[in-house]
Protein backbone atom coordinates (compact mmCIF):
# COMPACT_ATOMS: atom_id res chain seq x y z
CA UNK A 1 0.00 0.00 0.00
CA UNK A 2 1.58 3.24 -1.20
CA UNK A 3 1.07 6.19 1.16
CA UNK A 4 1.28 9.75 -0.19
CA UNK A 5 2.62 11.80 2.74
CA UNK A 6 1.89 15.10 0.97
CA UNK A 7 -1.86 14.55 1.45
CA UNK A 8 -3.93 14.48 4.66
CA UNK A 9 -3.91 10.98 6.19
CA UNK A 10 -7.52 10.29 5.20
CA UNK A 11 -6.64 10.84 1.49
CA UNK A 12 -3.17 9.28 1.63
CA UNK A 13 -3.87 6.03 -0.28
CA UNK A 14 -5.71 5.29 -3.53
CA UNK A 15 -8.18 3.09 -1.60
CA UNK A 16 -8.91 5.95 0.80
CA UNK A 17 -9.63 8.30 -2.11
CA UNK A 18 -12.01 5.71 -3.60
CA UNK A 19 -13.73 5.24 -0.22
CA UNK A 20 -14.37 8.99 0.04
CA UNK A 21 -15.66 9.15 -3.56
CA UNK A 22 -17.93 6.19 -2.86
CA UNK A 23 -19.28 7.90 0.22
CA UNK A 24 -20.07 11.07 -1.76
CA UNK A 25 -22.10 8.87 -4.14
CA UNK A 26 -23.91 7.42 -1.10
CA UNK A 27 -24.62 10.99 0.11
CA UNK A 28 -26.17 11.66 -3.33
CA UNK A 29 -28.60 8.78 -2.73
CA UNK A 30 -29.37 10.13 0.75
CA UNK A 31 -30.09 13.56 -0.74
CA UNK A 32 -32.65 11.89 -3.03
CA UNK A 33 -34.26 10.17 -0.02
CA UNK A 34 -34.67 13.42 1.88
CA UNK A 35 -35.70 15.32 -1.28
CA UNK A 36 -38.51 12.78 -1.70
CA UNK A 37 -39.57 13.26 1.93
CA UNK A 38 -39.54 17.06 1.56
CA UNK A 39 -41.52 16.89 -1.71
CA UNK A 40 -44.09 14.65 0.02
CA UNK A 41 -44.20 17.03 2.99
CA UNK A 42 -44.85 20.08 0.80
CA UNK A 43 -47.61 18.15 -0.99
CA UNK A 44 -49.32 17.03 2.23
CA UNK A 45 -48.64 19.94 4.61
CA UNK A 46 -52.15 21.39 4.26
CA UNK A 47 -53.94 18.05 4.51
CA UNK A 48 -54.63 18.18 8.21
CA UNK A 49 -58.14 16.72 8.15
CA UNK A 50 -59.57 17.02 11.65
CA UNK A 51 -56.08 17.04 13.16
CA UNK A 52 -53.89 20.00 14.18
CA UNK A 53 -51.73 22.07 11.85
CA UNK A 54 -48.04 22.79 12.28
CA UNK A 55 -48.79 26.22 13.74
CA UNK A 56 -50.85 24.52 16.47
CA UNK A 57 -48.30 21.89 17.52
CA UNK A 58 -44.84 23.36 16.85
CA UNK A 59 -43.03 24.80 19.88
CA UNK A 60 -40.08 27.12 19.23
CA UNK A 61 -38.02 26.25 22.35
CA UNK A 62 -37.35 22.54 21.63
CA UNK A 63 -36.66 23.33 17.96
CA UNK A 64 -34.12 26.03 18.86
CA UNK A 65 -32.45 23.68 21.36
CA UNK A 66 -32.25 20.92 18.72
CA UNK A 67 -30.79 23.36 16.19
CA UNK A 68 -28.21 24.68 18.65
CA UNK A 69 -27.19 21.13 19.63
CA UNK A 70 -26.75 19.94 16.05
CA UNK A 71 -24.96 23.06 14.79
CA UNK A 72 -22.58 22.89 17.76
CA UNK A 73 -21.97 19.19 17.04
CA UNK A 74 -21.06 20.10 13.46
CA UNK A 75 -18.47 22.53 14.84
CA UNK A 76 -17.03 19.95 17.26
CA UNK A 77 -16.75 17.24 14.58
CA UNK A 78 -14.87 19.78 12.47
CA UNK A 79 -12.51 20.42 15.38
CA UNK A 80 -12.09 16.66 15.71
CA UNK A 81 -11.03 16.30 12.07
CA UNK A 82 -8.66 19.27 12.47
CA UNK A 83 -7.10 17.62 15.54
CA UNK A 84 -6.82 14.36 13.59
CA UNK A 85 -4.91 16.13 10.80
CA UNK A 86 -2.53 17.55 13.39
CA UNK A 87 -1.99 14.02 14.78
CA UNK A 88 -3.50 14.94 18.16
CA UNK A 89 -5.39 11.73 18.89
CA UNK A 90 -6.53 12.65 22.41
CA UNK A 91 -8.02 15.97 21.23
CA UNK A 92 -9.63 14.24 18.26
CA UNK A 93 -11.28 11.61 20.46
CA UNK A 94 -12.46 14.31 22.88
CA UNK A 95 -14.12 16.32 20.10
CA UNK A 96 -15.67 13.19 18.58
CA UNK A 97 -17.03 12.23 22.03
CA UNK A 98 -18.48 15.73 22.58
CA UNK A 99 -20.12 15.45 19.14
CA UNK A 100 -21.80 12.19 20.14
CA UNK A 101 -22.97 13.63 23.47
CA UNK A 102 -24.53 16.58 21.63
CA UNK A 103 -26.15 14.14 19.19
CA UNK A 104 -27.55 12.11 22.07
CA UNK A 105 -28.95 15.29 23.66
CA UNK A 106 -30.53 16.18 20.29
CA UNK A 107 -32.24 12.78 20.20
CA UNK A 108 -33.49 13.28 23.75
CA UNK A 109 -35.17 16.56 22.78
CA UNK A 110 -36.60 14.98 19.63
CA UNK A 111 -38.12 12.12 21.65
CA UNK A 112 -39.67 14.71 24.00
CA UNK A 113 -41.06 16.46 20.93
CA UNK A 114 -42.59 13.24 19.55
CA UNK A 115 -44.22 12.51 22.91
CA UNK A 116 -45.62 16.08 22.90
CA UNK A 117 -47.07 15.60 19.40
CA UNK A 118 -48.81 12.37 20.36
CA UNK A 119 -50.07 14.01 23.60
CA UNK A 120 -51.71 16.86 21.66
CA UNK A 121 -53.34 14.45 19.19
CA UNK A 122 -50.82 14.60 16.35
CA UNK A 123 -50.00 10.92 15.93
CA UNK A 124 -48.82 9.23 12.77
CA UNK A 125 -52.39 8.22 11.82
CA UNK A 126 -54.06 11.54 12.66
CA UNK A 127 -53.74 13.11 9.21
CA UNK A 128 -51.62 13.12 6.07
CA UNK A 129 -49.76 16.13 7.49
CA UNK A 130 -48.84 14.49 10.81
CA UNK A 131 -47.95 11.25 9.02
CA UNK A 132 -45.41 12.89 6.68
CA UNK A 133 -44.15 15.20 9.45
CA UNK A 134 -43.37 12.32 11.81
CA UNK A 135 -41.95 10.21 8.95
CA UNK A 136 -39.58 13.01 7.89
CA UNK A 137 -38.47 13.84 11.43
CA UNK A 138 -38.22 10.15 12.30
CA UNK A 139 -36.07 9.38 9.25
CA UNK A 140 -33.64 12.14 10.23
CA UNK A 141 -33.70 10.94 13.86
CA UNK A 142 -32.97 7.36 12.73
CA UNK A 143 -29.97 8.67 10.79
CA UNK A 144 -28.71 10.49 13.90
CA UNK A 145 -29.15 7.27 15.93
CA UNK A 146 -27.13 5.34 13.35
CA UNK A 147 -24.52 8.11 13.52
CA UNK A 148 -24.20 7.72 17.29
CA UNK A 149 -23.42 4.00 16.99
CA UNK A 150 -21.10 4.62 14.03
CA UNK A 151 -19.25 7.39 15.86
CA UNK A 152 -18.82 5.21 18.94
CA UNK A 153 -17.37 2.45 16.73
CA UNK A 154 -14.93 4.98 15.18
CA UNK A 155 -13.80 6.18 18.64
CA UNK A 156 -13.20 2.58 19.79
CA UNK A 157 -11.25 1.78 16.61
CA UNK A 158 -9.00 4.82 16.93
CA UNK A 159 -8.40 4.00 20.61
CA UNK A 160 -7.46 0.42 19.72
CA UNK A 161 -5.47 0.94 16.50
CA UNK A 162 -4.32 4.54 16.74
CA UNK A 163 -4.32 6.97 13.84
CA UNK A 164 -3.62 5.06 10.62
CA UNK A 165 -4.61 5.83 7.01
CA UNK A 166 -7.58 3.46 7.50
CA UNK A 167 -8.86 4.87 10.81
CA UNK A 168 -8.32 8.44 9.58
CA UNK A 169 -10.30 7.63 6.42
CA UNK A 170 -13.17 6.12 8.42
CA UNK A 171 -13.18 9.09 10.82
CA UNK A 172 -13.26 11.61 7.97
CA UNK A 173 -16.10 9.76 6.20
CA UNK A 174 -18.05 9.74 9.47
CA UNK A 175 -17.53 13.52 9.76
CA UNK A 176 -18.97 13.97 6.24
CA UNK A 177 -22.03 11.95 7.29
CA UNK A 178 -22.48 14.06 10.42
CA UNK A 179 -22.20 17.33 8.48
CA UNK A 180 -24.79 15.98 6.03
CA UNK A 181 -27.24 15.37 8.90
CA UNK A 182 -26.71 18.96 10.07
CA UNK A 183 -27.43 20.32 6.58
CA UNK A 184 -30.64 18.25 6.40
CA UNK A 185 -31.64 19.64 9.80
CA UNK A 186 -31.19 23.22 8.56
CA UNK A 187 -33.70 22.44 5.80
CA UNK A 188 -36.08 20.84 8.35
CA UNK A 189 -35.71 23.86 10.64
CA UNK A 190 -36.27 26.37 7.84
CA UNK A 191 -38.93 24.76 5.68
CA UNK A 192 -40.88 22.64 8.15
CA UNK A 193 -40.67 24.41 11.51
CA UNK A 194 -40.21 28.11 10.68
CA UNK A 195 -42.58 27.98 7.70
CA UNK A 196 -45.06 25.94 9.74
CA UNK A 197 -45.07 28.47 12.59
CA UNK A 198 -46.01 31.35 10.28
C-alpha positions as CSV (number, residue, x, y, z in Angstrom):
1,X,0.0,0.0,0.0
2,X,1.6,3.2,-1.2
3,X,1.1,6.2,1.2
4,X,1.3,9.7,-0.2
5,X,2.6,11.8,2.7
6,X,1.9,15.1,1.0
7,X,-1.9,14.6,1.5
8,X,-3.9,14.5,4.7
9,X,-3.9,11.0,6.2
10,X,-7.5,10.3,5.2
11,X,-6.6,10.8,1.5
12,X,-3.2,9.3,1.6
13,X,-3.9,6.0,-0.3
14,X,-5.7,5.3,-3.5
15,X,-8.2,3.1,-1.6
16,X,-8.9,6.0,0.8
17,X,-9.6,8.3,-2.1
18,X,-12.0,5.7,-3.6
19,X,-13.7,5.2,-0.2
20,X,-14.4,9.0,0.0
21,X,-15.7,9.1,-3.6
22,X,-17.9,6.2,-2.9
23,X,-19.3,7.9,0.2
24,X,-20.1,11.1,-1.8
25,X,-22.1,8.9,-4.1
26,X,-23.9,7.4,-1.1
27,X,-24.6,11.0,0.1
28,X,-26.2,11.7,-3.3
29,X,-28.6,8.8,-2.7
30,X,-29.4,10.1,0.8
31,X,-30.1,13.6,-0.7
32,X,-32.6,11.9,-3.0
33,X,-34.3,10.2,0.0
34,X,-34.7,13.4,1.9
35,X,-35.7,15.3,-1.3
36,X,-38.5,12.8,-1.7
37,X,-39.6,13.3,1.9
38,X,-39.5,17.1,1.6
39,X,-41.5,16.9,-1.7
40,X,-44.1,14.7,0.0
41,X,-44.2,17.0,3.0
42,X,-44.9,20.1,0.8
43,X,-47.6,18.1,-1.0
44,X,-49.3,17.0,2.2
45,X,-48.6,19.9,4.6
46,X,-52.1,21.4,4.3
47,X,-53.9,18.0,4.5
48,X,-54.6,18.2,8.2
49,X,-58.1,16.7,8.1
50,X,-59.6,17.0,11.7
51,X,-56.1,17.0,13.2
52,X,-53.9,20.0,14.2
53,X,-51.7,22.1,11.9
54,X,-48.0,22.8,12.3
55,X,-48.8,26.2,13.7
56,X,-50.9,24.5,16.5
57,X,-48.3,21.9,17.5
58,X,-44.8,23.4,16.9
59,X,-43.0,24.8,19.9
60,X,-40.1,27.1,19.2
61,X,-38.0,26.2,22.3
62,X,-37.3,22.5,21.6
63,X,-36.7,23.3,18.0
64,X,-34.1,26.0,18.9
65,X,-32.4,23.7,21.4
66,X,-32.3,20.9,18.7
67,X,-30.8,23.4,16.2
68,X,-28.2,24.7,18.7
69,X,-27.2,21.1,19.6
70,X,-26.7,19.9,16.0
71,X,-25.0,23.1,14.8
72,X,-22.6,22.9,17.8
73,X,-22.0,19.2,17.0
74,X,-21.1,20.1,13.5
75,X,-18.5,22.5,14.8
76,X,-17.0,19.9,17.3
77,X,-16.7,17.2,14.6
78,X,-14.9,19.8,12.5
79,X,-12.5,20.4,15.4
80,X,-12.1,16.7,15.7
81,X,-11.0,16.3,12.1
82,X,-8.7,19.3,12.5
83,X,-7.1,17.6,15.5
84,X,-6.8,14.4,13.6
85,X,-4.9,16.1,10.8
86,X,-2.5,17.5,13.4
87,X,-2.0,14.0,14.8
88,X,-3.5,14.9,18.2
89,X,-5.4,11.7,18.9
90,X,-6.5,12.7,22.4
91,X,-8.0,16.0,21.2
92,X,-9.6,14.2,18.3
93,X,-11.3,11.6,20.5
94,X,-12.5,14.3,22.9
95,X,-14.1,16.3,20.1
96,X,-15.7,13.2,18.6
97,X,-17.0,12.2,22.0
98,X,-18.5,15.7,22.6
99,X,-20.1,15.4,19.1
100,X,-21.8,12.2,20.1
101,X,-23.0,13.6,23.5
102,X,-24.5,16.6,21.6
103,X,-26.1,14.1,19.2
104,X,-27.6,12.1,22.1
105,X,-29.0,15.3,23.7
106,X,-30.5,16.2,20.3
107,X,-32.2,12.8,20.2
108,X,-33.5,13.3,23.7
109,X,-35.2,16.6,22.8
110,X,-36.6,15.0,19.6
111,X,-38.1,12.1,21.6
112,X,-39.7,14.7,24.0
113,X,-41.1,16.5,20.9
114,X,-42.6,13.2,19.5
115,X,-44.2,12.5,22.9
116,X,-45.6,16.1,22.9
117,X,-47.1,15.6,19.4
118,X,-48.8,12.4,20.4
119,X,-50.1,14.0,23.6
120,X,-51.7,16.9,21.7
121,X,-53.3,14.5,19.2
122,X,-50.8,14.6,16.3
123,X,-50.0,10.9,15.9
124,X,-48.8,9.2,12.8
125,X,-52.4,8.2,11.8
126,X,-54.1,11.5,12.7
127,X,-53.7,13.1,9.2
128,X,-51.6,13.1,6.1
129,X,-49.8,16.1,7.5
130,X,-48.8,14.5,10.8
131,X,-48.0,11.3,9.0
132,X,-45.4,12.9,6.7
133,X,-44.2,15.2,9.5
134,X,-43.4,12.3,11.8
135,X,-42.0,10.2,8.9
136,X,-39.6,13.0,7.9
137,X,-38.5,13.8,11.4
138,X,-38.2,10.1,12.3
139,X,-36.1,9.4,9.3
140,X,-33.6,12.1,10.2
141,X,-33.7,10.9,13.9
142,X,-33.0,7.4,12.7
143,X,-30.0,8.7,10.8
144,X,-28.7,10.5,13.9
145,X,-29.2,7.3,15.9
146,X,-27.1,5.3,13.3
147,X,-24.5,8.1,13.5
148,X,-24.2,7.7,17.3
149,X,-23.4,4.0,17.0
150,X,-21.1,4.6,14.0
151,X,-19.3,7.4,15.9
152,X,-18.8,5.2,18.9
153,X,-17.4,2.5,16.7
154,X,-14.9,5.0,15.2
155,X,-13.8,6.2,18.6
156,X,-13.2,2.6,19.8
157,X,-11.3,1.8,16.6
158,X,-9.0,4.8,16.9
159,X,-8.4,4.0,20.6
160,X,-7.5,0.4,19.7
161,X,-5.5,0.9,16.5
162,X,-4.3,4.5,16.7
163,X,-4.3,7.0,13.8
164,X,-3.6,5.1,10.6
165,X,-4.6,5.8,7.0
166,X,-7.6,3.5,7.5
167,X,-8.9,4.9,10.8
168,X,-8.3,8.4,9.6
169,X,-10.3,7.6,6.4
170,X,-13.2,6.1,8.4
171,X,-13.2,9.1,10.8
172,X,-13.3,11.6,8.0
173,X,-16.1,9.8,6.2
174,X,-18.0,9.7,9.5
175,X,-17.5,13.5,9.8
176,X,-19.0,14.0,6.2
177,X,-22.0,12.0,7.3
178,X,-22.5,14.1,10.4
179,X,-22.2,17.3,8.5
180,X,-24.8,16.0,6.0
181,X,-27.2,15.4,8.9
182,X,-26.7,19.0,10.1
183,X,-27.4,20.3,6.6
184,X,-30.6,18.2,6.4
185,X,-31.6,19.6,9.8
186,X,-31.2,23.2,8.6
187,X,-33.7,22.4,5.8
188,X,-36.1,20.8,8.3
189,X,-35.7,23.9,10.6
190,X,-36.3,26.4,7.8
191,X,-38.9,24.8,5.7
192,X,-40.9,22.6,8.2
193,X,-40.7,24.4,11.5
194,X,-40.2,28.1,10.7
195,X,-42.6,28.0,7.7
196,X,-45.1,25.9,9.7
197,X,-45.1,28.5,12.6
198,X,-46.0,31.4,10.3
